[in-house]
């Protein structure tokens, strides 16, 4: 299972599209564990291919964020 970001390192005044690859048809919850920013889910469950999407926004702050996806709860 992986999380990828496009772009991998967003500017502080921009956003990144996040993709989670995991099991198909499970509920997901996106969390910013450490660092700046917020995550807005675009889906609350993975699709038939196991993908779920969200948008990460640093909200003007620089630094590294750790994002976790809880799934299958």
QUIPE-V193213 format. One record per residue. N is the residue number from 1. PHI is phi in degrees with one decimal (none if undefined). Layout:
# QUIPE-V193213
((N & PHI) (N & PHI))
This chain:
# QUIPE-V193213
((1 & none) (2 & -139.3) (3 & -120.4) (4 & -124.7) (5 & -125.2) (6 & -128.9) (7 & -72.6) (8 & -65.1) (9 & -128.3) (10 & -74.8) (11 & -66.4) (12 & -62.0) (13 & -102.8) (14 & -126.6) (15 & -143.2) (16 & -134.4) (17 & -87.0) (18 & -104.6) (19 & -125.6) (20 & -107.2) (21 & -111.9) (22 & -156.4) (23 & -69.1) (24 & -74.3) (25 & 58.3) (26 & -122.0) (27 & -72.9) (28 & -125.1) (29 & -131.8) (30 & -94.2) (31 & -136.1) (32 & -88.5) (33 & -80.4) (34 & -140.3) (35 & 91.9) (36 & -81.2) (37 & 104.2) (38 & -134.3) (39 & -120.5) (40 & -112.8) (41 & -65.4) (42 & -100.2) (43 & -148.4) (44 & -105.3) (45 & -152.4) (46 & -74.7) (47 & -88.9) (48 & -61.9) (49 & -92.0) (50 & 88.3) (51 & -102.3) (52 & -137.4) (53 & -127.0) (54 & -153.7) (55 & -116.1) (56 & -103.0) (57 & -125.6) (58 & -69.7) (59 & 58.7) (60 & 84.5) (61 & -97.8) (62 & -96.3) (63 & 129.9) (64 & -100.7) (65 & -112.9) (66 & -107.0) (67 & -117.0) (68 & -123.8) (69 & -116.2) (70 & -92.5) (71 & -140.6) (72 & 77.8) (73 & -74.7))
